[in-house]
Amino acid sequence: MSHEFRALLRKVGSGPHTSQDLPRSEAESAMRLMLHQEATPAQIGAFLISHRIKRPTGEELAGMADAYDALGPQIPAISKRVWVFCHPYDGRSRTAPLGPLTALVMASAGIPVLQHGGDRVPTKEGLPLIELWDSLGVRWPGLSLMQVREILETVGLGFVYIVDHFPLAQALMPYRDQIGKRPPLSTLELMWSPYVGDQTVVCGYVHPPTEGMFRGAFELRGTTSFLTVKGLEGSCDLARDRTAIIGASENGEFERLSLAPRDYGFADREVPLMETEDWAAAALLALKGEPSELLEPLVWNSGFYLWRSQVSATLEEALVTARSILEKGDVWNKLEELRSVRNSCPPRIGG
């Protein structure tokens, strides 16, 4: 038993009247002890469920992210600013996802995108990014971090697969199933970036208080360029059946955006989740700019991100740009380039 961890557990697990928030340094220590599993399984499970009940603070998330930075994967900087998209690891169960498709459009416009995630994650065990990429013919598992960096540099796309690149975090996944609830690690994953260099972090969320946690953690950690998106199932995908609520920070200046899809001709019901094979078929059509139930959602989402990444001066122009590069075949060519570069990578040796 870790006596150091026991003292931290007593602080967060003392109930609604006497529990305490951890300072940043203690939150980092708690995360390190869990990642190294110096805390016992009983202690880790108790901490995760207690911390969920208490709710994490921005300062605690900052400390936990410090531990992830120290012990987890870090992609070295490339020559351009990278957009790091933080989709929920536990995937989608109700609505059709767009994450890989939006990333391909952005890369086609010269904006590098890095994503991260793993396999199906309890308790939701929804459709994860890694399976979506696989259905498009892109296999991210089996690459070293330096190979991911090379693809990010040359193609403009990268994926940190925690099963390969962060086994310490992967080893904590069974606890999610055992406690039966999302732990605070799920919130941490929505703001953590495995990249070192100039970047914009995009964080999806569901509940408004989560955005406040992100902002508090980012302020402490010196992260000044980020977007918070109240997206579909907590993802970075903008909705079309309601107003998109977004927070945008650049150089420490924060602004609130409320975008009504109907004002731009994109209001519609959300596309429901489909079988992965059916999603891939619809996605491949959309990537060619051909009629597909995913085409209009993709134009709406990728147009927004092209605008925020300053490819176009206005959202209206960015929506036209997104549709144009899809119809010209640029995005399809980017997918083929990604497949080719990935398939040419030698077998992974080392980290």
Secondary structure, 3 states (H helix, E strand, C coil): CCHHHHHHHHHHCCCCCCCCCCCHHHHHHHHHHHHCCCCCHHHHHHHHHHHHHHCCCHHHHHHHHHHHHHHCCCECCCCCCEEEEECCCCCECCECCCHHHHHHHHHHCCCCEEEEECCCCCCCCCECHHHHHHHCCCCCCCCCHHHHHHHHHHCCEEEEEHHHHCHHHHCCHHHHHHHCCCCHHHHHHCCCCCECCCEEEEEECCCHHHHHHHHHHHHHHCCCCEEEECCHHHCCCCCCCCCEEEEEEECCEEEEEEECHHHHCCCCCCCECCCHHHHHHHHHHHHCCCCCCCHHHHHHHHHHHHHHCCCCCCHHHHHHHHHHHHHCCHHHHHHHHHHHHHHCCCCCCCC
